[in-house]
Amino acid sequence: MQYLIDIIAFMTFSIVLSLCLAILFRTPRRHLIYAVSIGVISSSMFRYMSKEYSHLFSVAATAFVVATIAQLLARRTQSPSQSFIIPGVIFLVPGLSILNAIESLKLRNGSSAEEHLYTALAVAFTISFSILVANWLIPSRRDL
């Protein structure tokens, strides 16, 4: 029963956060369902992949899938792919690692701060590289 409650709470959080970000970035109303769907796919995929695989691989695979789906939806809906990428990638952003690095610097623990900062940079690079590869494999509608 607790597992079911956890899944419902997780899905509710994913839907609300994706919807809020889609509205914040002015996704057209007719495309909100696509943006929310990508956010739910992204958060679910990352959550379950990170249990089985390394953190960086989970981030890379999830960002690649999100960027691929966003490119395909951008073609189909004749809108920019960023309106679909942002609600999906926001779950992967390394905000906690950066916060831990700042806290470690405040406590004068340089080695821990350095480790957290390198982790955050690796995750940010992995996200951007995965999106770049997906955009290279599936060109935008202007390049066709």
N, CA, C and O atoms as CSV, one atom per row, in Angstrom:
chain,resi,resn,atom,element,x,y,z
A,1,MET,N,N,0.819,-1.193,0.000
A,1,MET,CA,C,0.000,0.000,0.000
A,1,MET,C,C,0.867,1.262,0.000
A,1,MET,O,O,0.564,2.232,-0.694
A,2,GLN,N,N,1.943,1.237,0.783
A,2,GLN,CA,C,2.833,2.384,0.848
A,2,GLN,C,C,3.480,2.651,-0.514
A,2,GLN,O,O,3.673,3.806,-0.894
A,3,TYR,N,N,3.814,1.592,-1.243
A,3,TYR,CA,C,4.410,1.733,-2.572
A,3,TYR,C,C,3.453,2.441,-3.522
A,3,TYR,O,O,3.874,3.285,-4.314
A,4,LEU,N,N,2.177,2.106,-3.449
A,4,LEU,CA,C,1.163,2.736,-4.296
A,4,LEU,C,C,1.022,4.220,-3.952
A,4,LEU,O,O,0.892,5.058,-4.844
A,5,ILE,N,N,1.049,4.535,-2.676
A,5,ILE,CA,C,0.967,5.938,-2.254
A,5,ILE,C,C,2.186,6.711,-2.732
A,5,ILE,O,O,2.061,7.860,-3.155
A,6,ASP,N,N,3.376,6.091,-2.671
A,6,ASP,CA,C,4.588,6.738,-3.159
A,6,ASP,C,C,4.502,7.025,-4.657
A,6,ASP,O,O,4.899,8.101,-5.106
A,7,ILE,N,N,3.996,6.086,-5.419
A,7,ILE,CA,C,3.867,6.275,-6.868
A,7,ILE,C,C,2.878,7.392,-7.183
A,7,ILE,O,O,3.138,8.225,-8.051
A,8,ILE,N,N,1.751,7.416,-6.487
A,8,ILE,CA,C,0.753,8.459,-6.719
A,8,ILE,C,C,1.318,9.830,-6.354
A,8,ILE,O,O,1.112,10.794,-7.091
A,9,ALA,N,N,2.022,9.930,-5.235
A,9,ALA,CA,C,2.618,11.199,-4.830
A,9,ALA,C,C,3.685,11.640,-5.820
A,9,ALA,O,O,3.768,12.822,-6.156
A,10,PHE,N,N,4.502,10.701,-6.292
A,10,PHE,CA,C,5.553,11.019,-7.249
A,10,PHE,C,C,4.964,11.504,-8.569
A,10,PHE,O,O,5.428,12.499,-9.125
A,11,MET,N,N,3.954,10.815,-9.071
A,11,MET,CA,C,3.325,11.220,-10.332
A,11,MET,C,C,2.632,12.574,-10.199
A,11,MET,O,O,2.686,13.392,-11.117
A,12,THR,N,N,1.988,12.809,-9.070
A,12,THR,CA,C,1.338,14.103,-8.849
A,12,THR,C,C,2.366,15.223,-8.843
A,12,THR,O,O,2.157,16.267,-9.462
A,13,PHE,N,N,3.481,15.009,-8.142
A,13,PHE,CA,C,4.556,15.998,-8.108
A,13,PHE,C,C,5.111,16.237,-9.510
A,13,PHE,O,O,5.354,17.383,-9.888
A,14,SER,N,N,5.314,15.179,-10.280
A,14,SER,CA,C,5.851,15.311,-11.637
A,14,SER,C,C,4.906,16.092,-12.533
A,14,SER,O,O,5.341,16.951,-13.298
A,15,ILE,N,N,3.628,15.802,-12.444
A,15,ILE,CA,C,2.643,16.491,-13.277
A,15,ILE,C,C,2.568,17.973,-12.914
A,15,ILE,O,O,2.558,18.829,-13.798
A,16,VAL,N,N,2.517,18.275,-11.628
A,16,VAL,CA,C,2.395,19.666,-11.191
A,16,VAL,C,C,3.638,20.460,-11.564
A,16,VAL,O,O,3.525,21.576,-12.072
A,17,LEU,N,N,4.823,19.905,-11.322
A,17,LEU,CA,C,6.050,20.619,-11.650
A,17,LEU,C,C,6.188,20.820,-13.155
A,17,LEU,O,O,6.565,21.906,-13.594
A,18,SER,N,N,5.897,19.816,-13.940
A,18,SER,CA,C,5.976,19.951,-15.399
A,18,SER,C,C,4.982,20.981,-15.910
A,18,SER,O,O,5.309,21.781,-16.786
A,19,LEU,N,N,3.784,20.966,-15.374
A,19,LEU,CA,C,2.769,21.928,-15.791
A,19,LEU,C,C,3.173,23.354,-15.424
A,19,LEU,O,O,3.014,24.273,-16.227
A,20,CYS,N,N,3.692,23.537,-14.221
A,20,CYS,CA,C,4.125,24.870,-13.800
A,20,CYS,C,C,5.260,25.397,-14.683
A,20,CYS,O,O,5.262,26.569,-15.061
A,21,LEU,N,N,6.213,24.540,-15.006
A,21,LEU,CA,C,7.310,24.977,-15.856
A,21,LEU,C,C,6.857,25.242,-17.287
A,21,LEU,O,O,7.341,26.173,-17.931
A,22,ALA,N,N,5.942,24.438,-17.779
A,22,ALA,CA,C,5.425,24.679,-19.124
A,22,ALA,C,C,4.681,26.012,-19.183
A,22,ALA,O,O,4.800,26.746,-20.164
A,23,ILE,N,N,3.930,26.322,-18.155
A,23,ILE,CA,C,3.218,27.603,-18.112
A,23,ILE,C,C,4.215,28.750,-17.944
A,23,ILE,O,O,4.067,29.797,-18.574
A,24,LEU,N,N,5.224,28.558,-17.101
A,24,LEU,CA,C,6.228,29.596,-16.879
A,24,LEU,C,C,6.976,29.946,-18.161
A,24,LEU,O,O,7.278,31.114,-18.404
A,25,PHE,N,N,7.275,28.945,-18.977
A,25,PHE,CA,C,7.997,29.183,-20.218
A,25,PHE,C,C,7.063,29.401,-21.401
A,25,PHE,O,O,7.481,29.290,-22.554
A,26,ARG,N,N,5.820,29.707,-21.124
A,26,ARG,CA,C,4.821,30.118,-22.106
A,26,ARG,C,C,4.603,29.115,-23.228
A,26,ARG,O,O,4.545,29.475,-24.404
A,27,THR,N,N,4.486,27.863,-22.844
A,27,THR,CA,C,4.113,26.844,-23.814
A,27,THR,C,C,2.657,27.091,-24.205
A,27,THR,O,O,1.817,27.317,-23.334
A,28,PRO,N,N,2.348,27.052,-25.485
A,28,PRO,CA,C,0.952,27.270,-25.892
A,28,PRO,C,C,0.007,26.275,-25.222
A,28,PRO,O,O,0.377,25.132,-24.955
A,29,ARG,N,N,-1.195,26.720,-24.960
A,29,ARG,CA,C,-2.166,25.914,-24.224
A,29,ARG,C,C,-2.432,24.570,-24.896
A,29,ARG,O,O,-2.614,23.559,-24.218
A,30,ARG,N,N,-2.455,24.559,-26.214
A,30,ARG,CA,C,-2.746,23.313,-26.923
A,30,ARG,C,C,-1.589,22.311,-26.848
A,30,ARG,O,O,-1.762,21.142,-27.192
A,31,HIS,N,N,-0.403,22.764,-26.396
A,31,HIS,CA,C,0.751,21.871,-26.281
A,31,HIS,C,C,1.094,21.512,-24.847
A,31,HIS,O,O,2.084,20.819,-24.608
A,32,LEU,N,N,0.304,21.965,-23.893
A,32,LEU,CA,C,0.596,21.693,-22.481
A,32,LEU,C,C,0.604,20.202,-22.169
A,32,LEU,O,O,1.428,19.743,-21.377
A,33,ILE,N,N,-0.288,19.449,-22.770
A,33,ILE,CA,C,-0.351,18.014,-22.482
A,33,ILE,C,C,0.923,17.319,-22.934
A,33,ILE,O,O,1.374,16.375,-22.286
A,34,TYR,N,N,1.511,17.775,-24.043
A,34,TYR,CA,C,2.766,17.189,-24.513
A,34,TYR,C,C,3.909,17.511,-23.552
A,34,TYR,O,O,4.719,16.642,-23.229
A,35,ALA,N,N,3.969,18.755,-23.101
A,35,ALA,CA,C,5.037,19.163,-22.187
A,35,ALA,C,C,4.932,18.415,-20.857
A,35,ALA,O,O,5.942,17.972,-20.309
A,36,VAL,N,N,3.726,18.277,-20.347
A,36,VAL,CA,C,3.528,17.545,-19.096
A,36,VAL,C,C,3.871,16.071,-19.275
A,36,VAL,O,O,4.472,15.463,-18.389
A,37,SER,N,N,3.497,15.495,-20.405
A,37,SER,CA,C,3.822,14.086,-20.669
A,37,SER,C,C,5.323,13.855,-20.710
A,37,SER,O,O,5.818,12.864,-20.173
A,38,ILE,N,N,6.049,14.768,-21.347
A,38,ILE,CA,C,7.503,14.637,-21.393
A,38,ILE,C,C,8.092,14.761,-19.991
A,38,ILE,O,O,9.029,14.039,-19.652
A,39,GLY,N,N,7.561,15.660,-19.178
A,39,GLY,CA,C,8.041,15.791,-17.801
A,39,GLY,C,C,7.818,14.532,-16.982
A,39,GLY,O,O,8.688,14.125,-16.212
A,40,VAL,N,N,6.662,13.920,-17.144
A,40,VAL,CA,C,6.355,12.686,-16.403
A,40,VAL,C,C,7.242,11.542,-16.903
A,40,VAL,O,O,7.750,10.757,-16.103
A,41,ILE,N,N,7.426,11.446,-18.205
A,41,ILE,CA,C,8.315,10.408,-18.760
A,41,ILE,C,C,9.730,10.597,-18.236
A,41,ILE,O,O,10.386,9.636,-17.834
A,42,SER,N,N,10.195,11.837,-18.244
A,42,SER,CA,C,11.555,12.127,-17.789
A,42,SER,C,C,11.756,11.770,-16.319
A,42,SER,O,O,12.721,11.091,-15.968
A,43,SER,N,N,10.853,12.225,-15.469
A,43,SER,CA,C,11.028,11.966,-14.036
A,43,SER,C,C,10.910,10.480,-13.722
A,43,SER,O,O,11.662,9.958,-12.899
A,44,SER,N,N,9.976,9.799,-14.369
A,44,SER,CA,C,9.816,8.359,-14.125
A,44,SER,C,C,11.019,7.574,-14.630
A,44,SER,O,O,11.526,6.685,-13.947
A,45,MET,N,N,11.469,7.915,-15.838
A,45,MET,CA,C,12.617,7.208,-16.408
A,45,MET,C,C,13.863,7.399,-15.542
A,45,MET,O,O,14.589,6.443,-15.268
A,46,PHE,N,N,14.105,8.635,-15.114
A,46,PHE,CA,C,15.284,8.891,-14.286
A,46,PHE,C,C,15.177,8.195,-12.937
A,46,PHE,O,O,16.162,7.653,-12.435
A,47,ARG,N,N,13.993,8.209,-12.353
A,47,ARG,CA,C,13.822,7.582,-11.042
A,47,ARG,C,C,14.114,6.084,-11.091
A,47,ARG,O,O,14.800,5.552,-10.218
A,48,TYR,N,N,13.597,5.416,-12.101
A,48,TYR,CA,C,13.771,3.966,-12.159
A,48,TYR,C,C,15.120,3.559,-12.741
A,48,TYR,O,O,15.644,2.502,-12.390
A,49,MET,N,N,15.688,4.372,-13.617
A,49,MET,CA,C,17.020,4.038,-14.139
A,49,MET,C,C,18.100,4.251,-13.091
A,49,MET,O,O,19.076,3.502,-13.046
A,50,SER,N,N,17.938,5.262,-12.248
A,50,SER,CA,C,18.975,5.543,-11.256
A,50,SER,C,C,19.060,4.471,-10.178
A,50,SER,O,O,20.046,4.406,-9.445
A,51,LYS,N,N,18.034,3.631,-10.075
A,51,LYS,CA,C,18.102,2.511,-9.133
A,51,LYS,C,C,18.976,1.382,-9.664
A,51,LYS,O,O,19.571,0.641,-8.882
A,52,GLU,N,N,19.058,1.244,-10.983
A,52,GLU,CA,C,19.783,0.137,-11.602
A,52,GLU,C,C,21.141,0.533,-12.179
A,52,GLU,O,O,22.065,-0.280,-12.196
A,53,TYR,N,N,21.271,1.771,-12.649
A,53,TYR,CA,C,22.472,2.210,-13.350
A,53,TYR,C,C,23.114,3.375,-12.615
A,53,TYR,O,O,22.567,3.887,-11.638
A,54,SER,N,N,24.278,3.786,-13.096
A,54,SER,CA,C,24.964,4.907,-12.460
A,54,SER,C,C,24.185,6.202,-12.693
A,54,SER,O,O,23.342,6.293,-13.586
A,55,HIS,N,N,24.488,7.179,-11.878
A,55,HIS,CA,C,23.782,8.454,-11.939
A,55,HIS,C,C,24.000,9.133,-13.292
A,55,HIS,O,O,23.044,9.603,-13.908
A,56,LEU,N,N,25.243,9.188,-13.754
A,56,LEU,CA,C,25.538,9.866,-15.013
A,56,LEU,C,C,24.905,9.168,-16.205
A,56,LEU,O,O,24.414,9.830,-17.119
A,57,PHE,N,N,24.910,7.839,-16.209
A,57,PHE,CA,C,24.278,7.119,-17.317
A,57,PHE,C,C,22.775,7.362,-17.325
A,57,PHE,O,O,22.177,7.522,-18.389
A,58,SER,N,N,22.166,7.391,-16.151
A,58,SER,CA,C,20.733,7.657,-16.060
A,58,SER,C,C,20.401,9.052,-16.575
A,58,SER,O,O,19.414,9.239,-17.285
A,59,VAL,N,N,21.225,10.025,-16.215
A,59,VAL,CA,C,21.015,11.393,-16.694
A,59,VAL,C,C,21.177,11.457,-18.210
A,59,VAL,O,O,20.364,12.073,-18.899
A,60,ALA,N,N,22.225,10.819,-18.728
A,60,ALA,CA,C,22.480,10.853,-20.174
A,60,ALA,C,C,21.346,10.209,-20.957
A,60,ALA,O,O,20.873,10.775,-21.942
A,61,ALA,N,N,20.911,9.045,-20.533
A,61,ALA,CA,C,19.846,8.341,-21.251
A,61,ALA,C,C,18.532,9.110,-21.186
A,61,ALA,O,O,17.819,9.214,-22.184
A,62,THR,N,N,18.217,9.645,-20.020
A,62,THR,CA,C,16.969,10.385,-19.873
A,62,THR,C,C,16.987,11.665,-20.699
A,62,THR,O,O,16.002,11.986,-21.365
A,63,ALA,N,N,18.098,12.401,-20.661
A,63,ALA,CA,C,18.193,13.638,-21.452
A,63,ALA,C,C,18.113,13.341,-22.940
A,63,ALA,O,O,17.497,14.098,-23.691
A,64,PHE,N,N,18.729,12.246,-23.376
A,64,PHE,CA,C,18.666,11.881,-24.789
A,64,PHE,C,C,17.241,11.542,-25.210
A,64,PHE,O,O,16.788,11.979,-26.268
A,65,VAL,N,N,16.535,10.775,-24.401
A,65,VAL,CA,C,15.151,10.409,-24.721
A,65,VAL,C,C,14.259,11.650,-24.735
A,65,VAL,O,O,13.421,11.803,-25.623
A,66,VAL,N,N,14.439,12.529,-23.758
A,66,VAL,CA,C,13.639,13.752,-23.701
A,66,VAL,C,C,13.889,14.620,-24.926
A,66,VAL,O,O,12.943,15.123,-25.531
A,67,ALA,N,N,15.150,14.801,-25.297
A,67,ALA,CA,C,15.470,15.638,-26.457
A,67,ALA,C,C,14.950,15.020,-27.747
A,67,ALA,O,O,14.496,15.739,-28.638
A,68,THR,N,N,15.010,13.703,-27.858
A,68,THR,CA,C,14.497,13.031,-29.055
A,68,THR,C,C,12.987,13.202,-29.173
A,68,THR,O,O,12.481,13.542,-30.242
A,69,ILE,N,N,12.273,12.970,-28.089
A,69,ILE,CA,C,10.818,13.141,-28.102
A,69,ILE,C,C,10.459,14.605,-28.373
A,69,ILE,O,O,9.509,14.888,-29.103
A,70,ALA,N,N,11.222,15.536,-27.784
A,70,ALA,CA,C,10.947,16.962,-27.982
A,70,ALA,C,C,11.150,17.364,-29.442
A,70,ALA,O,O,10.370,18.150,-29.982
A,71,GLN,N,N,12.183,16.835,-30.079
A,71,GLN,CA,C,12.404,17.156,-31.501
A,71,GLN,C,C,11.264,16.617,-32.357
A,71,GLN,O,O,10.782,17.303,-33.258
A,72,LEU,N,N,10.838,15.403,-32.081
A,72,LEU,CA,C,9.745,14.821,-32.855
A,72,LEU,C,C,8.435,15.584,-32.635
A,72,LEU,O,O,7.678,15.805,-33.581
A,73,LEU,N,N,8.168,15.986,-31.389
A,73,LEU,CA,C,6.962,16.767,-31.115
A,73,LEU,C,C,7.049,18.163,-31.722
A,73,LEU,O,O,6.039,18.711,-32.163
A,74,ALA,N,N,8.232,18.733,-31.746
A,74,ALA,CA,C,8.400,20.059,-32.348
A,74,ALA,C,C,8.091,20.005,-33.839
A,74,ALA,O,O,7.497,20.930,-34.392
A,75,ARG,N,N,8.490,18.940,-34.472
A,75,ARG,CA,C,8.146,18.774,-35.895
A,75,ARG,C,C,6.646,18.627,-36.078
A,75,ARG,O,O,6.053,19.234,-36.969
A,76,ARG,N,N,6.048,17.821,-35.231
A,76,ARG,CA,C,4.620,17.522,-35.381
A,76,ARG,C,C,3.751,18.742,-35.087
A,76,ARG,O,O,2.753,18.974,-35.769
A,77,THR,N,N,4.128,19.523,-34.070
A,77,THR,CA,C,3.296,20.642,-33.647
A,77,THR,C,C,3.727,21.979,-34.230
A,77,THR,O,O,3.075,22.995,-33.989
A,78,GLN,N,N,4.815,21.998,-34.993
A,78,GLN,CA,C,5.333,23.235,-35.587
A,78,GLN,C,C,5.632,24.297,-34.520
A,78,GLN,O,O,5.286,25.467,-34.683
A,79,SER,N,N,6.273,23.875,-33.438
A,79,SER,CA,C,6.656,24.793,-32.370
A,79,SER,C,C,8.094,24.506,-31.975
A,79,SER,O,O,8.631,23.459,-32.337
A,80,PRO,N,N,8.737,25.417,-31.236
A,80,PRO,CA,C,10.135,25.191,-30.859
A,80,PRO,C,C,10.295,24.019,-29.894
A,80,PRO,O,O,9.448,23.791,-29.031
A,81,SER,N,N,11.380,23.292,-30.050
A,81,SER,CA,C,11.600,22.115,-29.206
A,81,SER,C,C,11.907,22.490,-27.763
A,81,SER,O,O,11.726,21.668,-26.866
A,82,GLN,N,N,12.370,23.717,-27.520
A,82,GLN,CA,C,12.685,24.130,-26.147
A,82,GLN,C,C,11.458,24.106,-25.252
A,82,GLN,O,O,11.571,23.879,-24.048
A,83,SER,N,N,10.283,24.338,-25.832
A,83,SER,CA,C,9.079,24.321,-24.999
A,83,SER,C,C,8.756,22.918,-24.503
A,83,SER,O,O,7.964,22.757,-23.574
A,84,PHE,N,N,9.361,21.904,-25.113
A,84,PHE,CA,C,9.173,20.526,-24.652
A,84,PHE,C,C,10.393,20.015,-23.888
A,84,PHE,O,O,10.258,19.162,-23.011
A,85,ILE,N,N,11.571,20.520,-24.208
A,85,ILE,CA,C,12.795,20.045,-23.545
A,85,ILE,C,C,12.856,20.523,-22.089
A,85,ILE,O,O,13.206,19.749,-21.199
A,86,ILE,N,N,12.523,21.773,-21.849
A,86,ILE,CA,C,12.693,22.351,-20.510
A,86,ILE,C,C,11.872,21.627,-19.441
A,86,ILE,O,O,12.422,21.315,-18.385
A,87,PRO,N,N,10.586,21.346,-19.659
A,87,PRO,CA,C,9.853,20.609,-18.608
A,87,PRO,C,C,10.379,19.190,-18.387
A,87,PRO,O,O,10.165,18.615,-17.320
A,88,GLY,N,N,11.064,18.620,-19.380
A,88,GLY,CA,C,11.597,17.273,-19.216
A,88,GLY,C,C,12.968,17.239,-18.570
A,88,GLY,O,O,13.290,16.308,-17.833
A,89,VAL,N,N,13.773,18.249,-18.844
A,89,VAL,CA,C,15.156,18.244,-18.352
A,89,VAL,C,C,15.263,18.811,-16.939
A,89,VAL,O,O,16.259,18.572,-16.256
A,90,ILE,N,N,14.274,19.545,-16.499
A,90,ILE,CA,C,14.362,20.197,-15.195
A,90,ILE,C,C,14.536,19.200,-14.055
A,90,ILE,O,O,15.096,19.541,-13.012
A,91,PHE,N,N,14.063,17.977,-14.245
A,91,PHE,CA,C,14.220,16.962,-13.202
A,91,PHE,C,C,15.659,16.466,-13.090
A,91,PHE,O,O,16.016,15.824,-12.102
A,92,LEU,N,N,16.475,16.754,-14.079
A,92,LEU,CA,C,17.849,16.251,-14.109
A,92,LEU,C,C,18.871,17.281,-13.646
A,92,LEU,O,O,20.031,16.934,-13.420
A,93,VAL,N,N,18.469,18.524,-13.501
A,93,VAL,CA,C,19.388,19.608,-13.178
A,93,VAL,C,C,20.034,19.357,-11.806
A,93,VAL,O,O,19.344,19.001,-10.850
A,94,PRO,N,N,21.358,19.544,-11.713
A,94,PRO,CA,C,22.074,19.197,-10.477
A,94,PRO,C,C,22.034,20.281,-9.409
A,94,PRO,O,O,23.085,20.708,-8.931
A,95,GLY,N,N,20.864,20.728,-9.029
A,95,GLY,CA,C,20.751,21.791,-8.042
A,95,GLY,C,C,21.224,21.394,-6.660
A,95,GLY,O,O,21.829,22.205,-5.958
A,96,LEU,N,N,20.961,20.161,-6.253
A,96,LEU,CA,C,21.366,19.716,-4.918
A,96,LEU,C,C,22.881,19.632,-4.799
A,96,LEU,O,O,23.434,19.968,-3.752
A,97,SER,N,N,23.556,19.193,-5.845
A,97,SER,CA,C,25.022,19.125,-5.797
A,97,SER,C,C,25.636,20.511,-5.664
A,97,SER,O,O,26.613,20.695,-4.937
A,98,ILE,N,N,25.067,21.486,-6.363
A,98,ILE,CA,C,25.574,22.852,-6.258
A,98,ILE,C,C,25.302,23.414,-4.863
A,98,ILE,O,O,26.158,24.085,-4.286
A,99,LEU,N,N,24.131,23.145,-4.328
A,99,LEU,CA,C,23.806,23.599,-2.978
A,99,LEU,C,C,24.744,22.967,-1.950
A,99,LEU,O,O,25.206,23.646,-1.033
A,100,ASN,N,N,25.027,21.672,-2.097
A,100,ASN,CA,C,25.961,21.005,-1.183
A,100,ASN,C,C,27.375,21.566,-1.323
A,100,ASN,O,O,28.096,21.667,-0.330
A,101,ALA,N,N,27.778,21.928,-2.527
A,101,ALA,CA,C,29.100,22.523,-2.724
A,101,ALA,C,C,29.196,23.872,-2.017
A,101,ALA,O,O,30.203,24.171,-1.376
A,102,ILE,N,N,28.160,24.674,-2.134
A,102,ILE,CA,C,28.155,25.979,-1.464
A,102,ILE,C,C,28.168,25.802,0.049
A,102,ILE,O,O,28.871,26.522,0.758
A,103,GLU,N,N,27.393,24.843,0.540
A,103,GLU,CA,C,27.370,24.591,1.983
A,103,GLU,C,C,28.731,24.100,2.480
A,103,GLU,O,O,29.178,24.495,3.557
A,104,SER,N,N,29.386,23.243,1.700
A,104,SER,CA,C,30.715,22.757,2.092
A,104,SER,C,C,31.740,23.878,2.082
A,104,SER,O,O,32.633,23.914,2.929
A,105,LEU,N,N,31.618,24.786,1.135
A,105,LEU,CA,C,32.520,25.943,1.120
A,105,LEU,C,C,32.289,26.822,2.346
A,105,LEU,O,O,33.233,27.357,2.927
A,106,LYS,N,N,31.032,26.961,2.728
A,106,LYS,CA,C,30.701,27.760,3.905
A,106,LYS,C,C,31.292,27.143,5.169
A,106,LYS,O,O,31.722,27.854,6.077
A,107,LEU,N,N,31.309,25.799,5.215
A,107,LEU,CA,C,31.856,25.094,6.374
A,107,LEU,C,C,33.359,24.876,6.264
A,107,LEU,O,O,33.955,24.213,7.112
A,108,ARG,N,N,33.972,25.429,5.225
A,108,ARG,CA,C,35.418,25.344,4.962
A,108,ARG,C,C,35.886,23.902,4.774
A,108,ARG,O,O,36.955,23.516,5.247
A,109,ASN,N,N,35.071,23.118,4.079
A,109,ASN,CA,C,35.425,21.750,3.736
A,109,ASN,C,C,35.681,21.709,2.229
A,109,ASN,O,O,34.789,21.394,1.442
A,110,GLY,N,N,36.910,22.033,1.847
A,110,GLY,CA,C,37.256,22.208,0.442
A,110,GLY,C,C,37.153,20.949,-0.394
A,110,GLY,O,O,36.704,21.001,-1.539
A,111,SER,N,N,37.565,19.811,0.164
A,111,SER,CA,C,37.536,18.582,-0.638
A,111,SER,C,C,36.103,18.141,-0.938
A,111,SER,O,O,35.818,17.672,-2.040
A,112,SER,N,N,35.212,18.287,0.026
A,112,SER,CA,C,33.817,17.931,-0.197
A,112,SER,C,C,33.165,18.897,-1.191
A,112,SER,O,O,32.381,18.480,-2.043
A,113,ALA,N,N,33.489,20.171,-1.080
A,113,ALA,CA,C,32.944,21.164,-2.016
A,113,ALA,C,C,33.422,20.883,-3.429
A,113,ALA,O,O,32.658,20.991,-4.388
A,114,GLU,N,N,34.682,20.524,-3.551
A,114,GLU,CA,C,35.233,20.210,-4.867
A,114,GLU,C,C,34.540,18.984,-5.483
A,114,GLU,O,O,34.230,18.968,-6.674
A,115,GLU,N,N,34.307,17.981,-4.667
A,115,GLU,CA,C,33.632,16.771,-5.152
A,115,GLU,C,C,32.208,17.069,-5.625
A,115,GLU,O,O,31.792,16.600,-6.685
A,116,HIS,N,N,31.462,17.849,-4.840
A,116,HIS,CA,C,30.094,18.208,-5.222
A,116,HIS,C,C,30.076,19.066,-6.486
A,116,HIS,O,O,29.209,18.908,-7.345
A,117,LEU,N,N,31.040,19.971,-6.586
A,117,LEU,CA,C,31.092,20.833,-7.761
A,117,LEU,C,C,31.429,20.042,-9.017
A,117,LEU,O,O,30.845,20.284,-10.074
A,118,TYR,N,N,32.360,19.104,-8.918
A,118,TYR,CA,C,32.687,18.262,-10.072
A,118,TYR,C,C,31.494,17.392,-10.483
A,118,TYR,O,O,31.250,17.178,-11.670
A,119,THR,N,N,30.768,16.905,-9.503
A,119,THR,CA,C,29.568,16.121,-9.814
A,119,THR,C,C,28.537,16.971,-10.550
A,119,THR,O,O,27.948,16.523,-11.534
A,120,ALA,N,N,28.320,18.190,-10.077
A,120,ALA,CA,C,27.351,19.081,-10.723
A,120,ALA,C,C,27.794,19.424,-12.146
A,120,ALA,O,O,26.973,19.449,-13.063
A,121,LEU,N,N,29.076,19.686,-12.328
A,121,LEU,CA,C,29.573,19.991,-13.674
A,121,LEU,C,C,29.467,18.790,-14.601
A,121,LEU,O,O,29.145,18.945,-15.779
A,122,ALA,N,N,29.733,17.606,-14.088
A,122,ALA,CA,C,29.619,16.393,-14.911
A,122,ALA,C,C,28.170,16.161,-15.334
A,122,ALA,O,O,27.912,15.802,-16.483
A,123,VAL,N,N,27.233,16.363,-14.425
A,123,VAL,CA,C,25.820,16.175,-14.760
A,123,VAL,C,C,25.377,17.234,-15.775
A,123,VAL,O,O,24.670,16.912,-16.729
A,124,ALA,N,N,25.781,18.480,-15.583
A,124,ALA,CA,C,25.403,19.541,-16.526
A,124,ALA,C,C,25.980,19.268,-17.912
A,124,ALA,O,O,25.299,19.458,-18.920
A,125,PHE,N,N,27.229,18.824,-17.963
A,125,PHE,CA,C,27.836,18.491,-19.251
A,125,PHE,C,C,27.120,17.306,-19.893
A,125,PHE,O,O,26.892,17.305,-21.103
A,126,THR,N,N,26.770,16.319,-19.112
A,126,THR,CA,C,26.072,15.136,-19.636
A,126,THR,C,C,24.714,15.517,-20.213
A,126,THR,O,O,24.330,15.020,-21.272
A,127,ILE,N,N,23.988,16.388,-19.532
A,127,ILE,CA,C,22.688,16.830,-20.043
A,127,ILE,C,C,22.862,17.552,-21.377
A,127,ILE,O,O,22.171,17.248,-22.350
A,128,SER,N,N,23.786,18.507,-21.417
A,128,SER,CA,C,23.952,19.283,-22.645
A,128,SER,C,C,24.470,18.418,-23.795
A,128,SER,O,O,24.050,18.595,-24.938
A,129,PHE,N,N,25.371,17.495,-23.505
A,129,PHE,CA,C,25.899,16.627,-24.560
A,129,PHE,C,C,24.811,15.686,-25.087
A,129,PHE,O,O,24.740,15.446,-26.292
A,130,SER,N,N,23.981,15.161,-24.218
A,130,SER,CA,C,22.897,14.275,-24.657
A,130,SER,C,C,21.893,15.009,-25.530
A,130,SER,O,O,21.421,14.464,-26.528
A,131,ILE,N,N,21.567,16.239,-25.163
A,131,ILE,CA,C,20.650,17.035,-25.987
A,131,ILE,C,C,21.293,17.359,-27.327
A,131,ILE,O,O,20.626,17.334,-28.361
A,132,LEU,N,N,22.580,17.661,-27.311
A,132,LEU,CA,C,23.295,17.949,-28.553
A,132,LEU,C,C,23.294,16.752,-29.491
A,132,LEU,O,O,23.066,16.910,-30.690
A,133,VAL,N,N,23.545,15.560,-28.966
A,133,VAL,CA,C,23.547,14.340,-29.793
A,133,VAL,C,C,22.151,14.075,-30.350
A,133,VAL,O,O,22.010,13.727,-31.522
A,134,ALA,N,N,21.130,14.233,-29.533
A,134,ALA,CA,C,19.761,14.011,-30.010
A,134,ALA,C,C,19.395,15.014,-31.099
A,134,ALA,O,O,18.752,14.654,-32.085
A,135,ASN,N,N,19.802,16.270,-30.926
A,135,ASN,CA,C,19.518,17.275,-31.947
A,135,ASN,C,C,20.309,17.021,-33.224
A,135,ASN,O,O,19.855,17.366,-34.315
A,136,TRP,N,N,21.458,16.435,-33.098
A,136,TRP,CA,C,22.259,16.098,-34.273
A,136,TRP,C,C,21.648,14.918,-35.025
A,136,TRP,O,O,21.621,14.911,-36.256
A,137,LEU,N,N,21.160,13.924,-34.291
A,137,LEU,CA,C,20.563,12.748,-34.933
A,137,LEU,C,C,19.200,13.054,-35.549
A,137,LEU,O,O,18.860,12.524,-36.607
A,138,ILE,N,N,18.435,13.896,-34.898
A,138,ILE,CA,C,17.114,14.272,-35.407
A,138,ILE,C,C,17.139,15.784,-35.640
A,138,ILE,O,O,16.894,16.552,-34.710
A,139,PRO,N,N,17.427,16.215,-36.851
A,139,PRO,CA,C,17.528,17.667,-37.105
A,139,PRO,C,C,16.185,18.360,-36.951
A,139,PRO,O,O,15.131,17.733,-37.055
A,140,SER,N,N,16.236,19.640,-36.707
A,140,SER,CA,C,15.003,20.408,-36.544
A,140,SER,C,C,14.278,20.508,-37.879
A,140,SER,O,O,14.832,20.155,-38.919
A,141,ARG,N,N,13.062,20.982,-37.848
A,141,ARG,CA,C,12.238,21.033,-39.058
A,141,ARG,C,C,12.769,22.052,-40.059
A,141,ARG,O,O,12.472,21.946,-41.249
A,142,ARG,N,N,13.549,23.040,-39.610
A,142,ARG,CA,C,14.117,24.022,-40.530
A,142,ARG,C,C,15.233,23.423,-41.378
A,142,ARG,O,O,15.458,23.864,-42.505
A,143,ASP,N,N,15.938,22.418,-40.846
A,143,ASP,CA,C,17.096,21.851,-41.537
A,143,ASP,C,C,16.710,20.795,-42.557
A,143,ASP,O,O,17.578,20.307,-43.280
A,144,LEU,N,N,15.457,20.430,-42.641
A,144,LEU,CA,C,15.042,19.364,-43.554
A,144,LEU,C,C,14.907,19.859,-44.968
A,144,LEU,O,O,14.564,19.086,-45.862
